[in-house]
C-alpha cells in the first residue's frame, strides 16, 4: 500500500464524521475556486448580519411619546430656548443674549445756567427733553442731576424738568443791586458728585466753567469720567483743554437737540440768572 493512502486512512480514522475530500491520485491539491466562492459567501453572510445588527440597535423613539411631548423636551433647554424635535437652541443662549453689553450705571451732573446761556449765545434753544434722552442712549445715564437757582416764578420750569426725568438740586438765589439774580451752583455740583461717587460707574459733567477743573481732574484720575460735555467750543475755560480727548462739544448737536417750535420751551433753565464769563 502506498504511503500516502495509508496516512490518509489513519487521518480519516482520527477524524470520524468529517467529509472526506477527494484527493487526486497524483496527490495534487484541488482548485481554489470553490474555496474562494466559500469565502465570498461567508463575507456576504457576515455583512448581512452586521447590517441587521445596525438596524436592530438603531435608537427608536419611546413608545407613547407624541409630538407634543418631544416639543416639551426640546423647550426644556437651558435659558428657556424653544427646541423641538431637532433640539435647536437646547442649552444655548440666543445671539441677542450673547452679544448684549452689560448695562452701565452712569450719572450726569449739569450746570444748568452755564448750559442754557452758552447755548443761547449760539442763537438756538436747547430741548431739555431730547437732551435727557440723548444722555440715556449715548452715555447710559440713569440719573441726571441738574443744578439750578430756585425762584418762585420758575415753578413751571421746575415741573417740566422733573417730567423730563431730571433730578433737581436747588440753590437759593440772591438779588443784586442792579436787579439781576445770581445763584452760583458750583459747590452743590461738586458736593453731589462726591456724595454719589460710589453709586455710579462713571460721571458725565456738563459745563464750560473752569471752576470744575479739580472735579474733572479727580474723576479722570479715578477712571470715573465718562465724558465732559462743553456747550460751546469757542467759549470755555482754558483749564478744561487738558481733557480735550474726553470732551464733547455741543456745537455739532444743534440739529439733534435744538427745540423745534416757535414758542420757547418750558425747559428754559437759568434764563433769569446770570453766570460768570
Order of alpha helices (4+ residues) and beta strands (2+ residues): alpha-alpha-alpha-alpha-beta-alpha-alpha-beta-alpha-beta-beta-beta-alpha-beta-alpha-beta-beta-alpha
